[in-house]
């Protein structure tokens, strides 16, 4: 996920994220993590395992593979699971996403899976269509809408530009409340394990609005290097994506920033977890300490 694009689980859960598996159940059914090797998926898996909940990783390379483009893989991945965390690659706003999510949810419910938690994006009309398709399946649903991820700069397509010292992006001077994937994972685990979150839609953001100029300054301070942000036109960025072999539709996602639709803070992290979201400066310092941005 590009917005919207880790920390170890501490073992400390909030009252909203408690394990609700009945005490008499010795071996709870696994939770399917679609995209379980991704930025949010692997963090959700870590936290569930820390709670003693078995997980099944849904990915191409998993022991029981899951491939969005190959529906023949879905039933085996869903067999015997109690719930699923659903992420769609490359993005819910891309063509075909709604239809895929609609069919997946129908297969899941038919296999007896009741709880589905969908990762969505703030301000995306295409994503809302996928949300509605999931809800219409009759499942016990929760939707988690996220802003762009902090970890896009260390685990995704902004990593290379940070290492080279130049972020050339079509974002102008617009601002975005970047959210941390550790916060997203904590919210998702709460939604998967606590019935109070059924039928709820949560919008998540970080605690500050940041421009890419601000991001470059924070990254420079954290790394001790000079990292600059260079605004570019959308056509130039599309050309760069083509050259890099990345989907050109990524350029369209910058509209979610440049038109200001998400230029406000929301409070889903506080509502679910009872605490404030992680700040970008904390993320940047911790990521820099791992050496991920060393040139």
N, C-alpha and C positions, 0 to 999 in steps of 0.2 A: 504494500500500500504506500503510495507516494506522499500522502499527507502526514501525509498524509498530505510516508515517509512518508553485556548487561550485568546489571547488578545481581548478585546472588540473593536468593530468597533468605530472609532473616529468620523465618519461623514465627514471626509475631503477626498475628492476624487481628484485624479490627472486628468489632461486633458484627459488622455487616458482611464479613467474609468468612463466616464460620462454616465448617464442614457439617452439612445437614444429613449425611448418610446415616440411616438408622443404626443404632448400636448393635442390633442382632445380625446385621449383614457383615459376614466375615470377609467376603471378597466382593467389593463393589464393582459394578460394571465399569469398563474403561470409558474415558471421555475421548472422543476423536478430536484431534487438533488439526484442522485443515490448514496447511501451510505451517506445519509444526516445526520446520527448520528456519522459519522467517523471523523477522525482527520482533514481532509480538508473540508469535506462536511458540517459539522456543522458551520465552519467558513464562508464558502461561503454563507450559508443560513442566517447567522447573518448579513452579509454585504448587501445582497440583500434586506433583510427586512429593513435595515437602509436606503436604497434608495427608500423605498416605493414599492418594487417589491414583489408580492406574490410568495411564494415558496411552493412546494409540496415535502415533505420528502419521498424519496424512501428507505424503509427499511422493514424488516420483521414485525416490530411492528407498522408500520405507520397505520393511519386510512384507507388509500388505500395502502395495502401492496405491496411491490416489492421484489421479490425473484429471483435471477439470475437463480437458478436451476428449477424454475417453470415458464415457459413462459406464462402460463395462467394468470399470474398477470401483465404482461407487458402492455397490451392494456389499462386497467383501469388506471394504473399509468400515462400513456402517454396522456390520454384523455384530450383535451383542453389545453395542455401546449404549450408554444411558443418556448421553448428551453430546453436543458437538459445538466447537468454536469454529466459526465459518469466516475465513478470509478468502477473498477472490483476487487472483493475480491475472493481469497487472493492476486493474482498478475497477471498481464497481461502475464507474462512469463509462467504461469502454463498451463498444458494441458487443452484443451477445451476453453481457453479464446478467441482465435481468432474466433472460430465458434459462441460463445455466443455473442460477440460484433457485429459480422456481422449480425446475426439475429436480435439483438436488434435495430441496426441502420436501418435495412430495415423496421421493424415494426414502428419505430419512423417516418421515412419519409412517410410511407404509411398513418400515422395518421395526417400528415400535420405539423410535427415538423421539422423546417428548421435548427435551430442552435444546433450543438452538440459540446461540448468541452470535450475532452478526457484527463484524467490524465494518463500519461505514465511514463516510466522510462528511464533514460539515459543508453545507452549502452546495451539495452536488445534486442536481435534479435527477440525473441518471441513477445515482445511488439510491435515491428515494424510491424509484421504481423497483429496484431490487429488494429494498426493505419491505415494500408492500407485498411483493411476491412471496417473500418468506413468511410474513404474517398470515397470508391467505391459506397457508398449508394446514393450519389448525394446530401448529406446535405451540409450546410454551416459549415465547420469544423474548429476547432482550436485544435492543439495538444500541451499539456503542459508536457514536459519531466522533471522530477524532480530527483535530487540526493536523497540520504537517508535523512530521516526527523530528525531534532533535536528532535521532540516530540516522537520519538520512545523510548527515554530514560525516558519519564514521562507519556506517555499515551498508551504505547504498550508493546511489549514483552521484552524490556530491563528494564522496571520499577522495577520488582522484584529483578533482580541482582543489580541495583543501591541501592535499599533499604538494601540489605544484605551486600553491600560493595565490591562485586566482580563481574566483567564482564569477564566471561570465554567464549571466542568467537574465531572462526577460521579465524581471520583477519590478523595474523602476525603483521608486522610493516607497512602494507600498509596504505595509506592515502585516505581520502574521503572529499569532500567539502559539508558537511552536510548543508541542506537548511531548513529554518523555514517554518512551515505550514501557518503562517500568511502571509508570502510573497507569497506562492503558492495561497492562497485564494484571495489575492489582484489581482494577475495576472489573475486568473480564472474569477473573477467578471468583470475585464476589457474586457476579451475575450467574455463574455456573453452579454455585454451591448454596445460594440463599434464595428461597422462594419469594422473598420480598421484592426481588428485582424483575419478576416475571411481568411482561406487558409494559415495561418501561423503556423509554428512549433517553439515553444520556449523551449530552454533548460535552466533550472534553477539550480543554485548552491548557496551556501553561499559564503562569501567573503574570506574564508581561507581553505587551505587543512589541515586536522587534522587526525592524527593517533588515534587509540583507547587509546594509552598511553596519548596523549594530552587530549582526552576527559575525561579520568579518572582524570587527574590533574585539569581540569576546573571544573568538578563536585565536586572534593574534596574541591576546593577553595570556591565554591558556597555554599556547604552544611556545611562546617566546620568539615567534617568527612573524614576519609581515605577511598577512593574508589580506588581499584586497578583493573588493566586489566591483565588478565592471558590468553595468547595465547594458544589455544588448537587445536588439530587436527580435521579435518572435520568429521571423523568417530565417535570420542568421542562426538562431538556436535550433530550429528544425533541421537546418543543414548540418549542424554539428551532431545532432542526434542520429541522422542518417549515416553520417560518416562513422559514428561509433557503433552502429548496429543496434541502436535503441529504438523503441517505438516512438514515432513522431508525435503520437497523441499525448506524450508527456508534456509537450509544449502547451497543450490546451489547458492542462491543470493549473498553469500559472494564472489563468483568468480568475481562479478562486482567491488569489491574492491581490491581483492588480485592480479588480473592480470593487474591492473593499467589503465584499459581502461577509467576510469572516473577521473583519478588523474590530473585534470586540472580544472581551473575555467572557467565558462561560464557566460554570461552577460544578460540572459533573463529578470531578475528582473529590471535591469537598462533600458533595451530596452523598456519594456512595461510601467514601472512605473516612470521612470526618477529619480530613487534614488538607493542607494546601498542596498543590502540585509542585513538582521539582522545578527549580529555575534553570534556565539555559546555562547560566554561569557555573552552576554545580555540575551539570552534565559535562560541560566543556573541560573543566578541570579534571574530572574523573577519567574522561576519555583520553585526554592528553597524557595522563599518567601511565596509560597502558602502552604508549608508543605507537598507537595506530596512525597518527599523523606525521610520524618522523619521515622526513623527505628521503 
